[in-house]
Amino acid sequence: MSRVLSSFIAGLAVVMALTTASNTGETSESQIATPVDLAPFLKGVRREALRSGVSATTFDRAVSDLEADPEVLVLASAQPEFVKSVWDYLNNLVSEARVAAGRERLKQYGELLAAIERTFQVDRHVVLAIWGVESNYGSAQGKRSVLRSLATLAAGDQRRPDFWKREFIAALRILERGDVPRERMTGSWAGAMGHTQFMPTTYHAHAVDFDGDGRRNIWDSVADGLASTAAYLKHHGWDLDDPWGFEVVLPEGFNYGLSAPEHEKPASFWRELGVKRPKGITVRNTKSPLRLLLPAGAAGPTFLVTRNFNAILRYNPAEAYALAVGHLADRIAGAEPIQSAWPETDRPLTLAERKELQQRLRDRGLDTGPVDGIIGRQSRAAIRSYQRTRGLPEDGYPSYQLLELLRQADG
């Protein structure tokens, strides 16, 4: 699934980023594919596509033999019941094999990566890490027809047909430009394409021709794919003078309420509180203010992140994803693994349990936002409010222990 998606699926991405099978692109035998007729959609979209600059010849050739792929509708509507823990997610994406492969790519494409870094002022290791996470350095770009997937979604996904139609037309415009032949325009079930999985509209906005051959070929040109990613991150505020973030160790008695996202402070603020890097290293100054990140709550590793972390979040709004990219980038550059231990005896809440947690908080007058199982900013604020009333560390973390405490209090 693409990691450069519009905000309409941001909530879904947060849930699916940690699912045990969100990116396989496969469906089980128990899942039923709904039949979809593409003809009405294609007939209706033709005029709009032509108005957008797609020629009649390009349109007719592109859709002449299109048939629906009902499997993508199953994947689009997936609501995973179980999720991976943050540490399992990181272990998968930042495996020793992926780190080693990244270091090999760093050697292989050293001159190219240096040129991309000079041009766009984006850390080469982060660009490499996104490549590694998105397509395993180009080896897993997705094999589905982008046009087929997007047409199917536009015709069959009634929740967001306008989005899929817009992406379908954008894909046709790529064909009109001649950047890639139709048979090579392949990608994920959601229409994400190329080495670093751009959606068609993102391609138009940020893809670049870095190898100078006159085409923005993010499928076959490593130079174009990686430079396009750097251009995207730069557009969203990347500052080469700052890291994405770093692991820290908190002092005894620390106020975990400072992990709320509004507490973005300069490095000096955190130093004065006694926050240090592992092995007692001093937290250095950064241009960007720093905010505290507790991906597994107070019991797990802690990080201070800069606004560069927010640029990674534009690829995928799940903090675990951005943490995986940042950590993989560090490991490729030669850094050690995360030093603090993860609370591996804990288990993540199921979807039903996350909804239950939200409902029990709402029953106490705390605003979690929708009871949808997505633990976003509102839900975390509600958790912190409840933790404050019980004298618990205000880490905003939706743990099973917290749910049990709520259940016990409700008798």
LODOBA-310018 format. One record per residue: residue number from 1; x, y, z of N, C-alpha, C in turn. Coordinates in steps of 0.02 Angstrom, whole numbers, m for minus. Layout:
# LODOBA-310018
ZANU,NUM,X,Y,Z,X,Y,Z,X,Y,Z
...
***
This chain:
# LODOBA-310018
ZANU,1,42,m60,0,0,0,0,44,62,0
ZANU,2,24,111,m34,63,173,m38,71,205,29
ZANU,3,129,236,39,140,276,98,137,350,81
ZANU,4,119,369,19,108,439,2,35,446,m19
ZANU,5,m9,444,30,m81,445,18,m111,509,46
ZANU,6,m167,528,19,m201,587,43,m234,575,110
ZANU,7,m258,629,141,m282,625,210,m343,582,219
ZANU,8,m379,565,165,m440,527,174,m427,459,202
ZANU,9,m368,431,190,m353,365,219,m302,370,274
ZANU,10,m292,430,300,m243,437,355,m263,394,414
ZANU,11,m327,397,432,m349,357,489,m340,283,477
ZANU,12,m357,260,416,m349,190,400,m276,171,401
ZANU,13,m232,215,377,m161,200,376,m134,191,446
ZANU,14,m159,231,494,m135,225,562,m150,156,589
ZANU,15,m210,130,573,m227,63,596,m188,11,557
ZANU,16,m186,17,491,m158,m35,450,m83,m37,451
ZANU,17,m51,17,472,22,18,473,51,m36,517
ZANU,18,14,m56,569,40,m106,615,5,m174,610
ZANU,19,m37,m182,559,m74,m244,554,m29,m302,535
ZANU,20,m50,m361,553,m8,m420,540,m7,m439,466
ZANU,21,m52,m412,425,m53,m432,355,m76,m377,310
ZANU,22,m61,m315,327,m90,m259,290,m60,m250,221
ZANU,23,2,m271,211,36,m256,148,48,m317,104
ZANU,24,16,m373,120,29,m432,80,m3,m428,11
ZANU,25,m57,m389,6,m92,m386,m58,m129,m450,m74
ZANU,26,m139,m493,m24,m174,m556,m35,m238,m557,6
ZANU,27,m285,m597,m16,m347,m607,21,m354,m680,38
ZANU,28,m389,m695,91,m399,m765,110,m459,m794,73
ZANU,29,m465,m859,75,m520,m892,41,m588,m872,70
ZANU,30,m587,m852,134,m650,m834,166,m675,m765,147
ZANU,31,m633,m726,113,m653,m659,93,m685,m661,24
ZANU,32,m742,m628,17,m780,m632,m45,m767,m569,m86
ZANU,33,m749,m579,m149,m737,m523,m194,m804,m502,m226
ZANU,34,m821,m439,m221,m883,m414,m248,m876,m398,m323
ZANU,35,m921,m423,m365,m917,m408,m437,m926,m333,m449
ZANU,36,m888,m307,m496,m891,m236,m513,m894,m229,m588
ZANU,37,m938,m187,m612,m943,m172,m684,m909,m105,m695
ZANU,38,m854,m104,m734,m817,m42,m746,m849,1,m800
ZANU,39,m891,m27,m841,m916,10,m900,m949,77,m882
ZANU,40,m994,80,m833,m1025,145,m817,m974,197,m794
ZANU,41,m926,174,m753,m875,222,m730,m833,247,m788
ZANU,42,m810,202,m831,m767,223,m887,m804,268,m935
ZANU,43,m868,254,m946,m907,297,m991,m914,367,m961
ZANU,44,m926,370,m896,m936,434,m864,m873,475,m855
ZANU,45,m815,441,m847,m754,477,m832,m718,500,m895
ZANU,46,m738,475,m953,m701,490,m1014,m699,565,m1028
ZANU,47,m756,598,m1025,m758,669,m1041,m715,709,m992
ZANU,48,m718,691,m928,m678,727,m878,m603,716,m891
ZANU,49,m585,655,m910,m514,642,m925,m490,682,m985
ZANU,50,m532,687,m1035,m513,725,m1095,m505,799,m1078
ZANU,51,m549,825,m1034,m543,895,m1014,m479,907,m975
ZANU,52,m453,856,m942,m392,865,m903,m329,860,m944
ZANU,53,m336,848,m1009,m277,845,m1053,m260,777,m1079
ZANU,54,m300,727,m1063,m290,659,m1090,m321,655,m1159
ZANU,55,m284,633,m1208,m311,628,m1276,m360,569,m1281
ZANU,56,m405,573,m1329,m452,519,m1340,m416,454,m1356
ZANU,57,m362,460,m1394,m323,400,m1412,m293,367,m1351
ZANU,58,m263,407,m1308,m233,379,m1247,m286,347,m1203
ZANU,59,m341,381,m1194,m394,354,m1151,m420,288,m1179
ZANU,60,m437,287,m1242,m468,227,m1271,m420,168,m1270
ZANU,61,m356,180,m1285,m308,126,m1282,m298,100,m1210
ZANU,62,m298,146,m1162,m285,128,m1093,m340,85,m1063
ZANU,63,m403,98,m1085,m459,63,m1052,m489,9,m1096
ZANU,64,m461,m3,m1154,m492,m48,m1202,m505,m118,m1174
ZANU,65,m460,m143,m1133,m469,m211,m1107,m469,m213,m1031
ZANU,66,m486,m157,m1000,m486,m155,m927,m543,m198,m899
ZANU,67,m527,m239,m851,m577,m277,m814,m566,m263,m740
ZANU,68,m620,m267,m702,m615,m253,m630,m572,m305,m594
ZANU,69,m541,m284,m541,m503,m327,m497,m537,m325,m428
ZANU,70,m588,m366,m417,m627,m360,m355,m586,m370,m292
ZANU,71,m529,m403,m297,m488,m415,m238,m466,m350,m206
ZANU,72,m456,m297,m246,m432,m234,m216,m485,m204,m171
ZANU,73,m549,m218,m184,m602,m192,m141,m601,m226,m73
ZANU,74,m583,m290,m72,m576,m325,m9,m519,m295,31
ZANU,75,m463,m282,m4,m406,m253,30,m420,m182,54
ZANU,76,m457,m144,15,m472,m74,33,m518,m70,94
ZANU,77,m561,m120,103,m609,m117,158,m586,m157,218
ZANU,78,m524,m182,217,m500,m224,272,m500,m184,337
ZANU,79,m526,m215,389,m524,m187,456,m488,m238,500
ZANU,80,m422,m232,507,m384,m283,544,m406,m287,617
ZANU,81,m417,m348,641,m436,m357,710,m376,m354,756
ZANU,82,m321,m383,735,m261,m384,776,m206,m342,744
ZANU,83,m165,m312,785,m109,m272,759,m45,m297,789
ZANU,84,9,m282,755,75,m297,783,93,m246,836
ZANU,85,135,m266,881,164,m219,927,214,m175,889
ZANU,86,230,m118,918,278,m73,886,345,m108,878
ZANU,87,366,m147,927,431,m179,923,433,m234,871
ZANU,88,378,m271,862,376,m321,808,377,m287,740
ZANU,89,341,m232,735,340,m193,673,410,m169,655
ZANU,90,445,m142,705,513,m118,693,561,m176,677
ZANU,91,553,m231,713,597,m288,699,590,m313,628
ZANU,92,529,m308,601,517,m329,533,547,m280,483
ZANU,93,535,m215,493,558,m166,444,631,m147,452
ZANU,94,657,m154,512,727,m136,525,765,m200,544
ZANU,95,756,m251,503,791,m314,515,865,m306,497
ZANU,96,905,m351,522,977,m349,506,988,m357,431
ZANU,97,946,m398,399,952,m407,327,938,m342,289
ZANU,98,887,m305,312,870,m242,278,923,m189,291
ZANU,99,950,m189,351,1005,m142,367,1065,m157,323
ZANU,100,1083,m221,318,1141,m240,277,1130,m222,203
ZANU,101,1068,m235,179,1053,m218,110,1057,m142,99
ZANU,102,1035,m104,148,1039,m31,143,1111,m6,141
ZANU,103,1154,m37,180,1225,m17,179,1257,m34,112
ZANU,104,1235,m90,82,1261,m107,16,1237,m56,m36
ZANU,105,1174,m36,m31,1149,15,m78,1184,82,m67
ZANU,106,1201,96,m6,1237,158,9,1305,159,m27
ZANU,107,1338,102,m29,1401,97,m66,1388,98,m142
ZANU,108,1339,60,m164,1325,53,m235,1304,119,m267
ZANU,109,1263,158,m231,1236,220,m258,1263,281,m221
ZANU,110,1323,276,m195,1351,330,m155,1353,397,m191
ZANU,111,1378,398,m253,1382,461,m290,1313,490,m305
ZANU,112,1267,446,m324,1199,468,m339,1166,497,m276
ZANU,113,1172,462,m220,1142,485,m158,1172,551,m135
ZANU,114,1237,558,m144,1269,622,m126,1242,679,m169
ZANU,115,1232,665,m233,1206,717,m278,1134,735,m259
ZANU,116,1094,685,m241,1025,698,m221,1025,739,m156
ZANU,117,1068,722,m110,1071,760,m47,1092,832,m59
ZANU,118,1140,843,m103,1161,912,m118,1105,951,m151
ZANU,119,1070,919,m196,1018,954,m235,957,971,m192
ZANU,120,935,924,m152,872,934,m115,881,948,m41
ZANU,121,943,942,m17,958,955,54,916,910,100
ZANU,122,915,846,82,881,795,121,930,739,135
ZANU,123,931,714,196,978,662,218,973,600,173
ZANU,124,1029,581,144,1030,523,99,1009,459,134
ZANU,125,1025,452,198,1008,391,234,932,384,243
ZANU,126,898,439,252,825,438,259,793,420,192
ZANU,127,819,447,138,794,429,71,803,354,60
ZANU,128,862,328,78,875,256,71,827,216,114
ZANU,129,814,239,175,770,202,220,699,199,193
ZANU,130,674,253,165,607,252,136,605,202,78
ZANU,131,657,202,38,662,153,m17,659,82,12
ZANU,132,696,70,66,697,4,96,630,m16,125
ZANU,133,597,29,158,532,14,189,478,6,137
ZANU,134,478,49,87,423,50,38,425,m9,m11
ZANU,135,483,m26,m36,486,m78,m87,545,m126,m79
ZANU,136,573,m129,m19,632,m170,m7,685,m156,m60
ZANU,137,700,m92,m67,751,m67,m114,735,m85,m187
ZANU,138,671,m79,m203,649,m87,m272,627,m157,m291
ZANU,139,636,m206,m247,620,m276,m265,546,m293,m255
ZANU,140,508,m250,m223,437,m265,m209,395,m203,m222
ZANU,141,393,m182,m286,355,m122,m304,281,m135,m314
ZANU,142,260,m197,m318,191,m213,m332,181,m229,m406
ZANU,143,140,m278,m420,133,m303,m489,63,m293,m518
ZANU,144,20,m259,m481,m48,m248,m507,m49,m190,m556
ZANU,145,m93,m193,m605,m104,m138,m650,m132,m79,m610
ZANU,146,m98,m23,m612,m121,37,m576,m189,60,m603
ZANU,147,m195,61,m669,m259,82,m699,m316,35,m679
ZANU,148,m303,m29,m679,m355,m77,m660,m375,m68,m587
ZANU,149,m326,m61,m543,m341,m52,m472,m381,11,m460
ZANU,150,m358,67,m489,m392,131,m476,m462,133,m507
ZANU,151,m470,104,m566,m537,102,m597,m584,60,m554
ZANU,152,m560,4,m530,m601,m39,m487,m621,m3,m424
ZANU,153,m575,31,m393,m589,67,m331,m637,125,m344
ZANU,154,m627,160,m400,m672,216,m416,m743,192,m429
ZANU,155,m749,133,m459,m815,107,m475,m847,71,m417
ZANU,156,m807,43,m372,m835,m2,m321,m828,20,m249
ZANU,157,m785,68,m235,m776,91,m165,m820,152,m156
ZANU,158,m878,143,m128,m926,198,m121,m908,248,m68
ZANU,159,m858,233,m27,m839,280,26,m798,339,0
ZANU,160,m760,328,m52,m716,381,m77,m706,377,m153
ZANU,161,m759,373,m191,m752,366,m264,m719,425,m297
ZANU,162,m730,486,m271,m699,545,m302,m624,543,m297
ZANU,163,m598,520,m241,m525,515,m234,m497,467,m286
ZANU,164,m526,407,m290,m500,358,m337,m507,381,m409
ZANU,165,m561,416,m425,m569,443,m493,m515,494,m508
ZANU,166,m500,537,m460,m447,587,m470,m379,553,m482
ZANU,167,m366,500,m444,m303,464,m454,m302,427,m521
ZANU,168,m359,400,m542,m363,366,m607,m348,415,m664
ZANU,169,m378,474,m661,m365,524,m714,m292,545,m712
ZANU,170,m264,553,m652,m193,571,m646,m149,517,m677
ZANU,171,m168,454,m668,m129,400,m698,m132,403,m775
ZANU,172,m191,419,m801,m197,427,m874,m153,484,m899
ZANU,173,m148,537,m861,m106,594,m881,m32,574,m882
ZANU,174,m12,528,m840,57,503,m843,69,467,m909
ZANU,175,20,426,m929,26,392,m994,28,443,m1051
ZANU,176,m12,495,m1046,m13,547,m1098,55,580,m1105
ZANU,177,90,590,m1050,156,620,m1051,209,574,m1081
ZANU,178,195,509,m1080,243,461,m1107,298,442,m1059
ZANU,179,289,454,m993,341,438,m945,348,363,m935
ZANU,180,295,325,m947,297,252,m937,243,221,m982
ZANU,181,257,163,m1012,205,129,m1050,153,98,m1003
ZANU,182,94,86,m1029,39,61,m987,57,m4,m952
ZANU,183,89,m49,m989,104,m115,m960,155,m111,m903
ZANU,184,193,m57,m900,242,m49,m846,213,m9,m788
ZANU,185,155,20,m796,125,59,m741,92,10,m692
ZANU,186,133,m21,m652,109,m69,m602,125,m43,m532
ZANU,187,90,m71,m483,102,m49,m415,60,m89,m366
ZANU,188,42,m57,m311,5,m90,m257,m70,m92,m274
ZANU,189,m108,m125,m230,m181,m128,m240,m212,m58,m238
ZANU,190,m180,m11,m204,m207,57,m198,m182,104,m252
ZANU,191,m143,78,m299,m119,120,m353,m54,155,m337
ZANU,192,m18,135,m286,47,164,m270,100,134,m314
ZANU,193,147,175,m337,190,154,m393,264,167,m378
ZANU,194,305,126,m409,376,141,m413,417,122,m352
ZANU,195,481,143,m356,529,124,m304,507,147,m234
ZANU,196,475,204,m230,455,230,m164,381,243,m159
ZANU,197,342,211,m202,269,206,m196,233,273,m194
ZANU,198,235,307,m249,197,370,m258,128,355,m286
ZANU,199,78,391,m261,13,392,m294,18,437,m355
ZANU,200,m26,427,m406,m21,467,m467,m21,543,m456
ZANU,201,m65,569,m412,m65,641,m401,m1,664,m367
ZANU,202,26,623,m323,90,640,m291,146,639,m343
ZANU,203,142,593,m390,189,590,m445,190,656,m483
ZANU,204,131,680,m501,128,743,m539,156,801,m500
ZANU,205,145,801,m435,167,858,m393,241,856,m376
ZANU,206,270,796,m370,337,792,m341,388,749,m378
ZANU,207,367,708,m426,416,667,m461,462,710,m504
ZANU,208,526,690,m508,576,728,m545,614,682,m592
ZANU,209,639,711,m645,683,676,m693,755,691,m673
ZANU,210,783,650,m630,850,663,m604,905,634,m648
ZANU,211,888,583,m688,940,554,m731,943,590,m799
ZANU,212,898,638,m811,903,681,m870,884,649,m935
ZANU,213,843,595,m933,825,562,m996,759,588,m1024
ZANU,214,731,640,m992,669,669,m1016,606,637,m989
ZANU,215,613,585,m947,555,552,m918,563,549,m842
ZANU,216,507,555,m807,508,546,m734,489,473,m721
ZANU,217,538,430,m726,527,358,m725,542,329,m656
ZANU,218,493,333,m611,504,310,m542,500,234,m537
ZANU,219,484,199,m591,480,126,m592,548,94,m605
ZANU,220,583,119,m654,644,86,m677,708,126,m663
ZANU,221,701,190,m649,759,232,m636,767,242,m561
ZANU,222,820,214,m532,833,225,m461,844,299,m448
ZANU,223,878,332,m493,891,404,m485,827,444,m480
ZANU,224,780,431,m525,716,468,m525,676,450,m462
ZANU,225,674,386,m444,635,365,m386,660,397,m322
ZANU,226,725,394,m310,752,420,m247,751,497,m246
ZANU,227,766,528,m301,764,601,m304,693,627,m294
ZANU,228,644,591,m320,575,611,m310,556,609,m236
ZANU,229,580,558,m201,568,554,m130,600,612,m93
ZANU,230,661,629,m111,695,686,m80,657,750,m94
ZANU,231,632,758,m155,593,818,m172,530,822,m129
ZANU,232,499,765,m118,438,763,m77,453,783,m5
ZANU,233,505,755,24,523,772,93,543,845,100
ZANU,234,580,870,51,600,941,53,538,986,51
ZANU,235,492,969,8,430,1009,3,393,1011,70
ZANU,236,399,958,108,363,954,171,407,974,231
ZANU,237,461,1010,217,496,1044,271,560,1013,296
ZANU,238,589,964,261,650,934,285,706,985,291
ZANU,239,742,983,347,799,1027,359,860,984,370
ZANU,240,908,989,324,967,947,326,1010,959,388
ZANU,241,1002,1015,420,1042,1030,480,1019,991,541
ZANU,242,960,961,538,932,925,595,926,851,580
ZANU,243,930,809,632,912,738,624,837,731,624
ZANU,244,812,670,614,740,658,622,722,656,695
ZANU,245,770,635,736,760,627,808,813,581,835
ZANU,246,806,562,899,855,518,930,827,491,996
ZANU,247,854,434,1016,833,402,1078,859,442,1138
ZANU,248,820,444,1191,841,478,1252,822,435,1312
ZANU,249,851,453,1369,836,421,1433,808,474,1479
ZANU,250,752,460,1511,719,508,1555,741,499,1627
ZANU,251,744,554,1665,763,549,1736,706,520,1778
ZANU,252,723,498,1838,672,474,1885,622,530,1900
ZANU,253,559,511,1906,508,559,1923,488,605,1867
ZANU,254,503,587,1806,488,629,1749,413,638,1740
ZANU,255,392,697,1718,322,712,1705,304,689,1635
ZANU,256,271,632,1631,255,604,1564,201,644,1528
ZANU,257,169,690,1562,122,733,1528,155,776,1476
ZANU,258,221,784,1481,258,822,1431,264,786,1364
ZANU,259,239,725,1361,239,689,1297,180,709,1254
ZANU,260,134,750,1279,80,775,1237,109,816,1179
ZANU,261,81,810,1120,112,840,1061,121,916,1063
ZANU,262,82,950,1106,89,1023,1109,152,1045,1146
ZANU,263,186,998,1179,247,1016,1217,308,1009,1172
ZANU,264,313,1052,1124,370,1054,1078,418,1107,1106
ZANU,265,477,1086,1127,522,1131,1163,593,1127,1135
ZANU,266,633,1181,1146,703,1179,1124,743,1127,1164
ZANU,267,800,1108,1138,842,1058,1170,860,1079,1241
ZANU,268,870,1143,1252,889,1167,1318,836,1150,1371
ZANU,269,773,1152,1352,719,1136,1398,726,1065,1423
ZANU,270,739,1018,1377,744,948,1395,808,935,1435
ZANU,271,861,969,1417,924,961,1456,914,982,1528
ZANU,272,880,1037,1539,869,1062,1607,827,1014,1649
ZANU,273,786,973,1616,747,923,1652,787,860,1667
ZANU,274,847,856,1641,889,797,1653,883,744,1600
ZANU,275,852,760,1543,847,712,1488,916,706,1455
ZANU,276,937,644,1443,1002,632,1411,995,580,1356
ZANU,277,1045,579,1313,1052,524,1265,1076,462,1302
ZANU,278,1068,403,1273,1097,343,1304,1172,351,1318
ZANU,279,1196,318,1369,1266,320,1390,1284,389,1417
ZANU,280,1234,428,1439,1247,492,1470,1265,548,1424
ZANU,281,1257,539,1359,1274,591,1310,1224,648,1314
ZANU,282,1249,709,1311,1207,769,1316,1163,778,1254
ZANU,283,1102,799,1265,1057,816,1209,1083,879,1176
ZANU,284,1100,875,1112,1128,933,1078,1073,979,1051
ZANU,285,1092,1040,1037,1045,1089,1010,1024,1069,939
ZANU,286,963,1085,923,936,1076,855,903,1140,833
ZANU,287,898,1151,768,862,1209,743,788,1204,759
ZANU,288,761,1145,751,691,1132,763,680,1120,838
ZANU,289,623,1140,864,606,1117,932,596,1041,932
ZANU,290,597,1013,991,593,941,999,530,922,1038
ZANU,291,499,867,1019,443,841,1058,458,770,1078
ZANU,292,427,749,1132,440,683,1160,395,631,1127
ZANU,293,423,574,1111,386,520,1079,394,458,1121
ZANU,294,336,429,1141,335,368,1182,297,314,1144
ZANU,295,327,281,1097,290,235,1053,261,174,1089
ZANU,296,288,156,1147,261,101,1187,242,123,1257
ZANU,297,231,187,1265,213,214,1330,274,222,1375
ZANU,298,260,234,1439,314,248,1487,359,188,1498
ZANU,299,336,128,1481,375,68,1493,425,52,1438
ZANU,300,424,90,1384,467,74,1327,518,128,1312
ZANU,301,554,122,1257,603,172,1237,571,240,1225
ZANU,302,611,292,1234,587,361,1227,630,397,1175
ZANU,303,599,442,1138,634,479,1086,616,553,1089
ZANU,304,663,595,1069,648,664,1053,651,670,978
ZANU,305,599,700,948,596,705,875,590,778,853
ZANU,306,620,793,796,617,860,767,560,864,718
ZANU,307,554,920,685,501,928,634,517,888,571
ZANU,308,578,864,564,593,818,509,551,754,517
ZANU,309,537,735,578,495,676,591,426,688,560
ZANU,310,401,749,564,336,766,534,337,758,458
ZANU,311,395,773,427,401,765,355,394,691,336
ZANU,312,424,646,377,416,575,364,343,554,374
ZANU,313,311,584,423,240,568,435,196,586,376
ZANU,314,218,631,333,179,647,273,177,588,225
ZANU,315,227,544,231,226,483,190,174,434,217
ZANU,316,170,430,283,123,386,316,112,414,386
ZANU,317,49,427,406,37,462,469,46,419,531
ZANU,318,67,357,525,79,314,583,148,329,612
ZANU,319,151,345,677,215,361,708,263,302,705
ZANU,320,236,240,709,279,181,704,314,179,637
ZANU,321,280,199,584,311,200,517,368,250,516
ZANU,322,356,311,540,408,362,539,467,342,583
ZANU,323,452,309,639,506,285,682,547,232,647
ZANU,324,513,187,611,549,135,574,595,165,521
ZANU,325,570,215,485,611,248,434,671,282,466
ZANU,326,659,319,520,714,354,553,765,306,581
ZANU,327,742,253,613,789,206,643,828,167,589
ZANU,328,793,148,535,828,113,481,882,159,451
ZANU,329,865,223,443,914,271,417,976,274,462
ZANU,330,964,276,528,1020,278,575,1062,215,571
ZANU,331,1029,158,567,1066,95,564,1107,90,499
ZANU,332,1078,112,444,1116,111,381,1178,155,388
ZANU,333,1171,210,424,1227,257,434,1278,231,484
ZANU,334,1264,175,517,1312,145,563,1295,149,636
ZANU,335,1236,176,653,1217,183,724,1198,115,754
ZANU,336,1198,114,820,1179,53,856,1103,44,857
ZANU,337,1080,m16,875,1007,m26,883,981,16,942
ZANU,338,916,20,947,885,55,1003,909,23,1068
ZANU,339,929,64,1117,962,40,1177,913,16,1231
ZANU,340,859,52,1241,812,34,1294,770,m26,1273
ZANU,341,748,m64,1323,709,m124,1309,636,m108,1295
ZANU,342,606,m146,1251,534,m140,1238,495,m183,1288
ZANU,343,435,m164,1305,393,m203,1351,362,m263,1316
ZANU,344,403,m313,1301,382,m367,1258,331,m414,1289
ZANU,345,320,m408,1355,267,m448,1385,198,m418,1375
ZANU,346,196,m355,1354,131,m324,1339,105,m349,1272
ZANU,347,42,m343,1262,14,m358,1196,m28,m299,1174
ZANU,348,m29,m285,1109,m71,m230,1085,m144,m247,1090
ZANU,349,m185,m197,1095,m257,m207,1098,m284,m227,1030
ZANU,350,m335,m269,1030,m370,m285,968,m413,m225,948
ZANU,351,m439,m228,888,m484,m174,865,m544,m167,912
ZANU,352,m574,m223,932,m631,m220,977,m612,m190,1044
ZANU,353,m552,m206,1068,m530,m180,1132,m514,m105,1128
ZANU,354,m487,m84,1072,m475,m12,1064,m541,27,1064
ZANU,355,m591,m1,1031,m657,31,1032,m686,31,1102
ZANU,356,m677,m24,1137,m702,m27,1206,m668,25,1250
ZANU,357,m603,32,1241,m566,82,1280,m593,151,1266
ZANU,358,m604,167,1203,m632,233,1186,m701,243,1217
ZANU,359,m743,192,1213,m811,199,1239,m811,208,1315
ZANU,360,m768,171,1350,m765,178,1422,m740,248,1442
ZANU,361,m694,275,1403,m671,343,1417,m726,394,1403
ZANU,362,m763,383,1349,m819,427,1332,m873,425,1386
ZANU,363,m884,366,1414,m933,359,1467,m914,401,1529
ZANU,364,m851,418,1533,m827,461,1588,m825,534,1569
ZANU,365,m853,550,1511,m855,619,1489,m792,643,1455
ZANU,366,m750,597,1434,m687,614,1401,m695,606,1325
ZANU,367,m676,656,1288,m687,657,1215,m631,621,1180
ZANU,368,m647,562,1154,m597,523,1115,m604,534,1040
ZANU,369,m654,573,1020,m672,573,949,m714,512,934
ZANU,370,m720,492,872,m762,434,854,m739,370,889
ZANU,371,m785,327,905,m768,261,932,m755,216,873
ZANU,372,m694,220,847,m677,184,785,m616,140,792
ZANU,373,m587,138,852,m527,97,861,m463,129,840
ZANU,374,m467,190,814,m407,227,793,m385,272,851
ZANU,375,m328,257,880,m305,295,938,m264,354,913
ZANU,376,m300,408,898,m269,469,874,m258,519,929
ZANU,377,m248,581,909,m230,633,958,m285,643,1011
ZANU,378,m348,643,990,m402,652,1039,m405,595,1089
ZANU,379,m398,534,1063,m401,476,1108,m343,478,1157
ZANU,380,m285,497,1133,m227,499,1178,m235,554,1231
ZANU,381,m265,609,1211,m278,662,1261,m327,638,1313
ZANU,382,m377,600,1292,m425,573,1340,m392,523,1386
ZANU,383,m347,482,1359,m311,435,1401,m269,472,1453
ZANU,384,m235,525,1431,m194,563,1478,m237,594,1534
ZANU,385,m296,618,1516,m340,647,1567,m359,594,1618
ZANU,386,m376,535,1595,m394,482,1642,m334,461,1684
ZANU,387,m276,454,1652,m216,435,1690,m201,487,1744
ZANU,388,m213,550,1729,m200,603,1777,m244,594,1839
ZANU,389,m307,577,1828,m353,569,1885,m335,509,1928
ZANU,390,m300,460,1899,m282,400,1936,m210,400,1961
ZANU,391,m175,456,1950,m105,460,1972,m58,415,1934
ZANU,392,m74,401,1871,m33,359,1828,12,401,1784
ZANU,393,66,373,1758,107,410,1710,65,431,1650
ZANU,394,66,495,1634,22,522,1580,55,513,1512
ZANU,395,61,450,1491,95,437,1428,47,431,1369
ZANU,396,m19,431,1381,m67,427,1327,m68,362,1290
ZANU,397,m40,309,1320,m32,245,1285,m91,199,1299
ZANU,398,m120,170,1246,m179,127,1255,m159,55,1272
ZANU,399,m138,43,1332,m114,m23,1352,m172,m68,1374
ZANU,400,m159,m132,1373,m208,m180,1399,m219,m169,1474
ZANU,401,m165,m151,1509,m171,m139,1581,m219,m80,1595
ZANU,402,m216,m29,1552,m262,28,1560,m334,6,1549
ZANU,403,m345,m34,1497,m413,m59,1484,m438,m100,1543
ZANU,404,m397,m142,1571,m416,m182,1629,m433,m138,1688
ZANU,405,m396,m85,1698,m409,m38,1752,m478,m6,1743
ZANU,406,m494,14,1682,m559,43,1667,m615,m8,1680
ZANU,407,m603,m70,1660,m654,m121,1671,m666,m132,1745
ZANU,408,m612,m136,1783,m619,m147,1855,m655,m89,1888
ZANU,409,m639,m28,1866,m673,31,1895,m747,32,1879
ZANU,410,m766,2,1822,m837,0,1803,m874,m57,1836
ZANU,411,m834,m100,1871,m865,m156,1908,m899,m206,1865
***
